[in-house]
Amino acid sequence: MYQRDLKVQKGIKNQIRVQFKNSDQKRISISTASTFVFSMFDIIDQRLILEKQLEILSETTSTKGIGLLTLSESDTIDLDRTSYQYSVKKLDTDGTYTPAYSNTYYGMAGTLHLSNDVNPVLKDSVTVTTFNPTYNPDIQLYEFFSGNLYANPEFNGNSALHTVAIYTTAFKGSVYIEGTLENSPVNFGVITSKDYTGYSGVSYLNFTGVYSYIRIRHIPTKGPIDADNRNTAYSGTLDKILYRS
């Protein structure tokens, strides 16, 4: 029984058929009232990871002696991609468990390999906490720039989603998301923008498309008696940007 290694995909529903056989490798009948339990262990310290009861399939010619193991998304989503041991045990009539052997040599443990070949792995967001001030004589205000952030154009199609999380404290002003297709960026165009009137917290700007680089520009509002728009006591602060493409 279960002589082969199991290959399970992380974070999705996995259904595995477990075939029970006798010592002559012939399939045996199993009552649907029988209780078999699948246990999964850490190989290093034998720590129990999860236990699941097998569903015994109604017997037909093709399903004789088969139990169905179902691992849900939540069973594996938080587990490391590595190899685990597993075993199957049968609940006896006196309330104790007896082992189902893994091979004809009375081995009791099989090997399960947990992989993540189906779901993409999310990249960490780009974090920006420093903004360079530049005086713009046309509007007679300071503009604050994030610098150029690589937008991964090789991975994105026209409908690719980009997300910018904006962390502010009592911020008054405007935030502009700008993009370019230039590989050595000089010219940027405004993609989207948002105005603030004293907001504290996290807000989001989403946009789609292919860009080589983006940058975030924000312009604090100038106070009525301020010499310029760098007085954070009036305009508040833009504290941090998180960008993911």
N, C-alpha and C positions, 0 to 999 in steps of 0.2 A: 504494500500500500504506500502511496505517495513517494516512490523512489526518486522521482525527478525533482530537481530544484524548481522552486516557484519563482516566476518573474512577475512582479507587481508594479504598476505605475502609480506614482504618488499623486494624490489630489484629485483622482477621478474614481468612479465606481468600477470595482474589479469583481468579476464573478469567476470562481474557480471550482471545477468539478473534481471531487476527491473520490477515487475509485477504490473500493474495498475488495480485497481478494484473500483467498486462503493461502496456505503454505505451498500449494501446488500452482499458484498464480491463476486460479480460476475464480471468476466473479462469484460472490456470495450474495444471498438475499438478505436484505435489511428491512426490518419493520419501520414504517413511518412513525411509529410511536417511540422508537429508540432515540436517545439523546447523545449526540456526539459534540464535543466542544473542541474548537481550534484555539490553541494558545500560541502566542508569539513572544519571543524572548530576545533580549539583548545578548549577543554572543559573548561579550566580555564578562559581564557580571551576572548573567542569567536573570536580569530584572524583567519582570512581566511587563510587556508593552500593551497588549490587548488580548481579550478573549471574545470569541464569537461562537454562537451555536450554529452547527451545520443544519441545513434543511435537507431532510432525507426525501429524495424524489420518489413519487409513486412508481412502483415497479412496472416496467415494460421490458421488452427484449433489449432495448437500447439503454435503459436507465437502471438496469439491475445493479444493486450494490453501489449506488452513487449518492454522495452527499454534496450539496451545493453550499460553498462558502461565498458570502457576499461581504466585501469590504467597501464601505461607503467612502465618500470624499473626505469626510471629517475624521475617519479612522487613520488616515495616512498623511494628511496635509501638513501636520506639524512634526513629522518624523524625519530623521536624517536619511539621506540617500546612502545606504550601505547594505550589508548582509545581516540577516537575522536568523535565529533558529526558530523552528516551530514544531509543535507536536499536536496530535489528536488523541483525545481520551474519550472513553465511553462511560456514561453514567450507569452504574449497576443497580439492580433492584434493591440492594441494601443501602443505597445512598452514597456508596464509595465509587471511585473511578478506577477503571482498568485501562491500560495503554493500548493504543492501536499501533502496531509495529510498522516502522518505515520501510523495512526490507526483510528478506528471508533470513537475515543474520540477527534478527531481533533488535535492530537499532530502533531507537524511539524518537529521534530528532531528524527533521529535514532542514533544508536551507532555503530561505526566502531572500531574494534579491529585490530591494526597493529602488526603483529608478525614477527619473523625471524626464522622460523622453517625449512627452506629449504636450505639457504646458510650457510656455515660454517663461524664462526667469526674468523677473523685473529688475531693471537697473536702479541703483540708488539715484535719487534726485540730485541735481546740481544745486549747491547752496551758495548764495551770495549774501554777504553781510557788509561789504565795503562798496561804497559808491563814490565815484570821482566827480567833484563839482567842477562845472565849466560855465563861465559867464557868457550869456548870450546877449549881445548888445541889441539885437533886433527886438527882443521882448523885455530887455533890461531886467532880466532875472537870471538866477543861477539854475542850471539844469544838472541833475545828478545821474551819472551813467554807471551801469553795472559792468561794462566791458563786454566783449564778444563771447557768447555762449554757443558752443557747437551744437547744431540741431540734428545731427545724425541723418542727413538726407539719403544715405545709402539704404536705410532701413524703412523709410517712410514713403507712402504713396500720397496722392493728392488729398485723400481723406484722412490722413494720419492725424491723430489727436495729440495736441500739445497742451500741457497744463502748467500754469504758473500760480503758485500759492503766495500771497502777499501778506506779510505780517506787519501790522501797523499799531502805533500807539497815539491816539488822539490826532491822527494825521489829517491835515487839510491840504489839498492839492490835487494834482492829476498824475496818473501813471500811464505810460505809453509802452506797449509791447511793439518792438520794431524788428523787421526781418530783412534778410538779403539773400540773394542767390550767388553773390560773389564769393570766390574762394579766398581772396585777400580783401576782406570787406572794407569798403570806404563809404558807400552809399547805402543807407537804410531807409525803408519805408514803414509807415505806421500800419500795423496789422489790426490792433484793437487798443482800446483805452478805457480808463475808468476814473471818475472824479470822486473825491472824498471830502467830507465836510466835518471831520473830527472823529473818524471811525477808529476804534480799538478792537483788535482781533485779527482773524484770518479771513481773507476773501480770495476768490479764485477768478482767474481769467482763462478761458479755454479757446483754442483756435485750431484750425486744420490747415494742412498744406505742406509743401516741400520748401525748406529753407536750408541754406548752408549754415547760417549763423542767425541768432537773435540777440537782442540786447534789451534791457529794461531801462527806460528813462523816466525819472519822476521830477516834477516841478512843484516844490512847496509853495503854498500861498503866502504872499507878502502881507504882513500885518499893517494896520492903518498908520502906525507911527514908526514902522521899522525902516531902517536904511536899505535893507535888501531882504530877500526871502530866506535867509539862513537862521532866523530866530526860531529855534525849536520850541521855545516857550509858547509861541503863538501857533506855529504850523504843526507841532507834534513831530513824530518821526516815522519813517519807513525803516523798519528794523532788519528785515530779512526777506529774501526771495528763495523759494524752492522751485526749480524748473525740471520738468520731465517731458521727454519727447517720445 
